[in-house]
Amino acid sequence: MPEMHRVVVTGFGAITAVGTWPGTLFEQVCAGHSGIRPLEHQCPMPPITMAAVIESGIDNDPKTAAHDRATQLALTAARLALAEAGLLDDAALRTEIGVYVGTGAGPSNTMDQSYRRLYAEQRDRVAPMTLPRSIHNAPASEVAIRFGLHGTNNTYSIACASSAAAIGEAMRAIRHGYSRRILAGGTESLLTFGVLHAWHALRAHAAPAEPISASCRPFSADRDGLVMGEGSGFLILESLESAKARGAPIWAELVGYGASCDATHITHPDAAGQIVAIKMALSEAGLNPFDIDYVNAHGTGTPAGDAVEAASLSAVFGSHLAKLPVSSTKAVHGHLMGAGGAVELILSLAALNQGVIPPTANCRVPDLALGLDMVPEGARSAHLNTVMSSSFAFGGSNAVLIAQRLKVN
Amino acid sequence: MVYFMSDIEAQLYQLLIKELPTAPEGLTRESTLESIGMDSLSTIEFMFQIEDHFGIRFDQTGTPPKTLGDVFDEVHAKLEHA
């Protein structure tokens, strides 16, 4: 039996419509300032006209700009994470780092643009790099190339739980001794004409509200759907001994990961499957439900999704749920699809570190039937020891992560 | 950098640096594409981007360009006859 290793987080980076980490991201989330805004006029205009679109912060050097937007976001977030973990200036330390990326649809902008050339503009050819820039593992590969990361390079795709799975699988790889250090997270940028049409057709998207920034309202009785965002988040996971050996800052210990599949319906979530994933994460962490101090929920803002998630939490947490803050940050950064799990775990770790629970923004009519303390009033100060982040995806895939303050023992 | 002072060459330079693995230094007309880190794939992407940007088409026959000077001369020739 190989030796088991404790896994810690030594840095993270993210980019969203409301800024970066490090930067303004957590501040904006805590202030409830939504990044959902009108999409710039396009021709033809898609049926969905708003999103949490990133307007600044993407690395703007020509080498980054050449890539698909999803890869650009990954390169930016990966650089921020490596810098925070003190690995950006040490090529030797970076060599063995693995890269685990979650992305729901991969670099879709490049393919969308190539279809537009062929079908709409009636051009006779597409750029030679169309295919290499469109492959699902292009973000993971380009991050490895840019920063010289020669470890295992994996891409996970289970829709909106993709990056949570990437982080969980990376945690296992370190725990079981296959890697010492992994850059794990996700990226997504799906605000393309075709994809916006597809979401519109599915009727899961919110209608524009007044103001438009209030269009996504998780856990509110008047919620009517999700709002798409784009972004990327990466964490540096390391074995505790390797983090200590290099004197790295330790933000938290990753202690639990649960993964399951509803196996009931391609889009409608099922509480039974979610409960399995939550209990698995608790069991792996060796924790009881009452040990959890904060849950960053999946909380997309769809009527059915939020209700099923509340039922799952109620089944697992029982009477503890009344005292357990559960918030969704998607009203601010939008639904980041495959990148959501990573960015939301980062926000959970920021909450743990700063002692501030982010609110559920736009929860203007708290849905009391859900039985949740959804932190509707605004950010709340609290001493947190243990936090949980849930991702429940189309396809029925569920991924739950638990992190806690490093206990010295 | 003196070779990239004209508008056309400045535009070519912007297209070129997207395809190079590292930031270029000391480029001259005599720099071979291979010596500045271009491989076969990045070269065809570079040529495609030039064609798309300037609305020209290079001849598919003849000797492929070896140096930056070869590329720039071909662009100038095509633009003059456009």
Interface residues (C-beta under 8 A of the other chain):
Chain A: P62 K63 A65 A66 A127 P128 M129 P132
Chain B: Q14 I17 K18 E19 L20 A23 L41 I44 E45 F48 Q49 D52
